[in-house]
Amino acid sequence: MKLYDMIQGAIDISVEKGEAAGVGVLVYKDGSEVLFAAGGNADMEKGRKISRDTIYRMYSMSKPITGAAAIILASEGAIDLAADVSEYLPEFTVQNTRENGVLRPVKRRMTVKDLLNMTSGVAYPGDDDTAGMRSGAIFAEMDRRLYTDSPVTTREFSEMMGRNELQFDPGSRFRYGAGADILGALIERVSGMSFGDYLGSRLFEPLGMEDTGFYVPEDKQDRLSRVYEYSEEGLRENRTNHLGLRYMRDIPPAFESGGAGLCSTLEDYAKFGTMLLADGEYKGRQVMTKAAVRYFTHGGIEAEQRRDLWKGWDWMKGYGYGNLMRVCEDESLTTLFSSEGEYGWDGWLGTFFSNEPRHGITFLLGVQQIDMSKTGALTRRIKNMIMSELT
């Protein structure tokens, strides 16, 4: 098959050049698998190859699943997207931000929709403002307690962040932050279940996503890919904890991170993607309502916020953002072959998800590589090949 040969060749060249330890690609069209291609190693030391059942740390590809869970609850009337977050999480009753270095109350209260659109002001760690520095201190505290008898829980994380100031007035700007993790705590509060149990009951079990969760059980640990980084000596494993998450994901975590915590296989994630393209249906079961899917897969940020998005990621020109996903709005500006309405997201270690509703295509790429500069270029090349051959 021409497309398979093109993609397999691109993967093989990337691995041979030392750009990635191993890469997997899975493509569906109209609900049926078109190809699976893989090359390189999931574990270089043991010589274990990337395979169909390789488990990847999804990091920010956890966000679309968190967004879908929130929209399911909204479709059932359990969450009001326009409501003040403090109605569900009282730790956000006091909301302040800084203006000219002076702390003041926010001009507009943070809504649930702000968490979904990254317009909340809830900060990721950073050193360019007080909110980011204090967020960094919170994540550092999580790392200090990660292997102790009292690790930070999902709800405790929300309480810690609720005491932090916001980076800006909610709704005034776009800035990538920890809002998806706050949504995890909010979903716990509304559902009366742990975040992981809720995802299991409403998404993972109905979709048959048996290899997806916040940890990797002992009998599946040998399928979890190692993480690699570039060095002068070549690729080397980086056994790093990151964003309050254990490297090996070997025990059920106290902190179930809606922004970064899920592990999954490409096949499992494809079930989620193809369900969305089928208007929420999977094997005869309506997992999400059609209206929920329609709302979930459309962008939601305003023009000024979109410019913030583009300033942060130049390759995102042409895209908007909403419900924890990018959405293609102007394909003439993109550096990817994308059609209007394409949506998805990627992860810190290079995992990538794309749905093309106009063409019925789901594209997934798996890799575990710190510094996405080289694997990002591979992803773009493969995405363009897929669109050229299947549309």
HELIX and SHEET records of a PDB file:
HELIX    1   1 LYS A    2  GLU A   16  1                                  15    
HELIX    2   2 TYR A   59  MET A   61  5                                   3    
HELIX    3   3 SER A   62  SER A   75  1                                  14    
HELIX    4   4 VAL A   85  GLU A   87  5                                   3    
HELIX    5   5 PRO A   90  PHE A   92  5                                   3    
HELIX    6   6 VAL A  112  ASN A  117  1                                   6    
HELIX    7   7 THR A  130  ARG A  145  1                                  16    
HELIX    8   8 THR A  154  GLY A  162  1                                   9    
HELIX    9   9 GLY A  179  SER A  191  1                                  13    
HELIX   10  10 PHE A  195  LEU A  199  1                                   5    
HELIX   11  11 GLY A  200  PHE A  204  3                                   5    
HELIX   12  12 GLU A  205  LEU A  207  1                                   3    
HELIX   13  13 GLU A  218  ARG A  223  5                                   6    
HELIX   14  14 LEU A  266  LEU A  277  1                                  12    
HELIX   15  15 LYS A  290  PHE A  296  1                                   7    
HELIX   16  16 ALA A  303  GLY A  312  1                                  10    
HELIX   17  17 ASP A  314  MET A  316  5                                   3    
HELIX   18  18 SER A  373  LEU A  390  1                                  18    
SHEET    1   A 8 ARG A  48  LYS A  49  0                                        
SHEET    2   A 8 SER A  32  ASP A  43 -1                                        
SHEET    3   A 8 GLY A  22  LYS A  29 -1                                        
SHEET    4   A 8 ILE A 361  GLY A 366 -1                                        
SHEET    5   A 8 PHE A 352  GLU A 356 -1                                        
SHEET    6   A 8 TYR A 343  ASP A 346 -1                                        
SHEET    7   A 8 MET A 325  CYS A 328 -1                                        
SHEET    8   A 8 TYR A 319  GLY A 322 -1                                        
SHEET    1   B 2 TYR A  56  ARG A  57  0                                        
SHEET    2   B 2 CYS A 263  SER A 264 -1                                        
SHEET    1   C 2 ASN A  96  GLU A  99  0                                        
SHEET    2   C 2 VAL A 102  PRO A 105 -1                                        
SHEET    1   D 2 TYR A 228  GLU A 229  0                                        
SHEET    2   D 2 ARG A 236  GLU A 237 -1                                        
SHEET    1   E 2 GLU A 281  TYR A 282  0                                        
SHEET    2   E 2 ARG A 285  GLN A 286 -1                                        
END                                                                             
